[in-house]
Amino acid sequence: MFLGIIFISINSENKMLSYSANHQDKDIMFETNYHKNYEELKANENIVVIYPIFTQSAYEWGGIHDFYQDRCTECTSVEIQPFFEKRYASSGTAFSVLEFLDYNIINDIDLDKTPDILNQYEKVILLHNEYVTENEFNAITSHPNVIYLYPNALSSLITTDYETNTISLQRGPGFPDSDIKNGFDWEFDNSQFMSDWDCIDYQFYKIDNGYMLSCYPEKILQNNGIEILKRIKEL
């Protein structure tokens, strides 16, 4: 019997990830549900996925998300977490599945420090990257082929301080002014689809630099995401 926690440690200097995994039962390894379809679904070589470590950090207790939930009044800064925890808010399901299918992986830190890294890839897959820096926003929105796999991405502007290992909220929905809808005033904000967790009647719809999915696919990707995964490769 194992504990149901998966941690992936981040070494942002050497760009290395180290894994330690403890699983309660075989259902934790839901990504292996796709092993029979692996050859059909596996990544093309020139695609990259951006893991939202800043968003994962923002959703820590006492973090920026708690500020938005009125659980604290001064928690607009938070420590950057040293591991990938694969939570619901940080699209852990999609990350696990896409990693299993051999997609290239980078994270927010990589992109913030080296924005032109995206130029190496023909296609970018964005997860629930809700909290991003200006460097990230500009790099993502200027890339010609981005799959926005989760709604509510690019919602809040943050800054980073790598000396203190923290991120800080600068601008987001309702902050610092109540009339702000999106931290970047981004015309393609699709946060309205956040509440659709069932993905029964979903679509990938076209925007200027790619496609957006009209539901939050965290549940469907655990067992029934074959059509979504096929579509990602086609777009």
C-alpha positions in Angstrom: 0.0 0.0 0.0 1.4 3.4 -1.0 0.5 7.0 -0.4 -1.2 8.9 -3.2 1.2 11.7 -3.8 3.4 12.5 -6.7 6.2 15.1 -6.5 8.5 16.2 -9.2 11.3 18.4 -7.9 12.5 21.4 -9.9 16.1 22.5 -10.3 15.6 25.7 -12.3 19.3 26.3 -12.7 20.1 23.0 -14.3 16.7 22.5 -15.9 16.5 19.0 -14.3 13.5 17.3 -12.8 13.8 14.6 -10.2 10.8 12.3 -9.4 9.6 10.6 -6.3 6.3 8.8 -6.5 4.1 7.1 -4.0 0.8 5.7 -5.1 -2.2 4.5 -3.1 -3.5 2.2 -5.8 -3.3 1.6 -9.5 -6.0 4.2 -10.3 -3.5 7.0 -9.5 -1.7 6.0 -12.7 -4.7 6.9 -14.8 -2.4 8.1 -17.6 -1.6 4.5 -18.4 -5.2 4.1 -19.5 -3.9 5.4 -22.8 -1.2 2.8 -23.3 -3.2 0.9 -25.9 -3.5 4.1 -27.9 0.0 5.2 -27.3 1.2 5.0 -30.9 -1.8 7.0 -32.1 -1.7 9.6 -29.4 2.0 10.1 -28.8 3.5 13.5 -29.3 4.9 14.8 -32.5 8.5 15.8 -31.9 8.1 19.6 -32.2 5.4 20.3 -29.6 6.0 21.6 -26.0 3.8 21.7 -22.9 4.2 24.5 -20.3 3.7 23.3 -16.7 2.1 26.1 -14.6 4.3 26.0 -11.5 3.4 29.6 -10.8 -0.3 28.8 -10.7 0.4 25.8 -8.5 2.3 28.0 -6.2 -0.5 30.7 -6.2 -3.0 28.0 -5.0 -0.9 27.1 -2.0 -2.6 27.8 1.4 -2.1 31.4 2.3 -1.2 32.2 -1.3 -2.6 34.5 -4.0 -5.7 32.4 -4.6 -6.6 32.8 -1.0 -6.4 36.5 -1.4 -8.9 36.3 -4.3 -11.1 34.2 -2.0 -11.0 36.8 0.8 -9.3 34.4 3.1 -6.5 36.8 3.7 -5.9 40.5 3.0 -2.1 40.7 2.4 -1.2 37.4 0.7 -0.5 38.7 -2.7 3.0 37.1 -2.7 3.9 33.5 -2.4 6.9 31.2 -2.5 7.5 29.4 -5.8 7.1 25.7 -5.0 10.1 23.4 -5.6 8.1 20.5 -7.1 5.3 19.6 -9.5 2.5 18.5 -7.3 0.0 17.7 -10.1 -3.0 19.3 -8.5 -6.4 20.0 -10.0 -5.8 23.7 -10.2 -2.5 23.2 -12.0 -3.9 20.8 -14.5 -2.1 17.8 -13.0 -4.2 15.3 -15.0 -3.3 16.8 -18.4 0.3 17.1 -17.4 0.5 13.4 -16.4 -1.2 12.2 -19.6 0.9 14.4 -21.9 4.1 13.5 -20.1 3.1 9.8 -20.5 2.6 10.5 -24.2 6.2 11.9 -24.5 5.4 15.6 -25.0 8.3 18.0 -24.4 7.9 19.7 -21.0 9.0 23.1 -19.8 7.7 25.2 -17.0 6.9 28.9 -16.2 10.4 29.5 -14.9 12.0 28.3 -18.1 9.7 30.5 -20.2 10.0 33.6 -18.0 13.8 33.5 -18.0 14.1 32.5 -21.7 11.0 33.7 -23.6 12.4 32.9 -27.0 12.5 29.2 -26.1 9.1 28.8 -27.7 10.6 29.6 -31.1 12.0 26.1 -31.1 8.5 24.6 -31.3 5.9 24.5 -34.0 3.1 24.1 -31.4 2.7 25.1 -27.8 0.2 23.5 -25.4 -0.9 25.7 -22.5 -2.4 24.2 -19.4 -4.1 26.1 -16.6 -1.4 28.8 -16.6 -3.6 31.3 -14.8 -0.7 33.3 -13.2 2.0 34.4 -15.6 4.6 37.1 -16.1 4.7 39.7 -18.8 7.5 37.8 -20.5 5.4 34.6 -20.6 2.3 36.4 -21.8 4.2 38.1 -24.7 5.9 34.9 -25.7 2.7 32.8 -25.7 0.5 35.3 -27.4 3.0 36.0 -30.1 3.5 32.3 -31.0 1.5 31.4 -34.1 0.2 28.0 -32.9 -1.0 27.7 -29.3 -3.5 25.2 -28.0 -5.1 26.7 -24.9 -6.2 23.5 -23.3 -7.7 25.0 -20.2 -9.9 28.1 -19.8 -8.8 30.9 -17.5 -5.2 30.8 -18.7 -3.3 34.2 -18.9 -5.7 35.7 -16.4 -3.4 37.4 -13.8 -0.1 39.3 -14.2 2.6 38.5 -11.7 6.2 39.4 -11.2 9.0 37.1 -10.1 11.8 37.6 -7.6 14.2 34.7 -8.0 16.5 36.0 -5.2 13.6 35.5 -2.7 12.0 32.7 -4.8 8.6 34.4 -4.8 5.9 35.6 -7.2 3.7 38.6 -6.6 0.3 39.5 -8.0 0.4 42.8 -9.9 -2.9 42.9 -11.7 -5.8 40.5 -12.2 -9.6 40.1 -12.1 -10.8 42.7 -9.7 -7.3 43.7 -8.6 -6.2 46.3 -7.9 -9.4 47.8 -9.4 -12.8 46.1 -9.2 -13.5 46.8 -12.9 -10.5 44.8 -14.2 -11.6 41.6 -16.0 -8.2 40.3 -17.0 -4.7 41.2 -15.8 -3.5 41.8 -19.3 -6.8 43.2 -20.7 -6.6 40.3 -23.0 -9.5 40.1 -25.5 -9.4 36.3 -25.7 -9.9 35.7 -22.0 -12.2 32.6 -21.7 -12.7 32.3 -18.0 -16.4 31.8 -18.5 -15.8 28.2 -19.4 -14.1 27.4 -16.1 -17.4 26.0 -14.6 -17.8 23.4 -17.3 -16.0 20.4 -15.8 -18.0 17.7 -17.6 -16.9 18.6 -21.2 -20.0 17.0 -22.7 -20.5 19.5 -25.4 -17.1 21.0 -26.0 -15.3 22.5 -28.9 -11.9 23.8 -29.9 -12.6 27.3 -31.3 -10.2 29.4 -33.3 -8.5 32.6 -32.1 -5.8 34.7 -33.6 -2.9 32.5 -32.6 -4.4 29.1 -32.1 -7.3 27.3 -30.5 -9.1 27.3 -27.2 -11.0 24.4 -25.6 -14.4 25.5 -24.2 -14.3 23.4 -21.0 -12.1 22.5 -18.1 -10.8 19.0 -19.1 -9.3 17.8 -15.9 -11.8 15.0 -15.3 -12.4 13.8 -18.9 -8.7 13.4 -19.5 -8.4 10.8 -16.8 -10.3 8.1 -18.7 -12.2 9.5 -21.7 -9.9 12.0 -23.3 -8.9 10.2 -26.5 -10.9 12.5 -28.8 -9.4 15.6 -27.2 -5.9 14.1 -27.4 -6.4 13.3 -31.1 -7.6 16.8 -31.8 -4.5 18.3 -30.1 -2.3 16.6 -32.6 -4.5 17.6 -35.6 -4.8 21.3 -34.8 
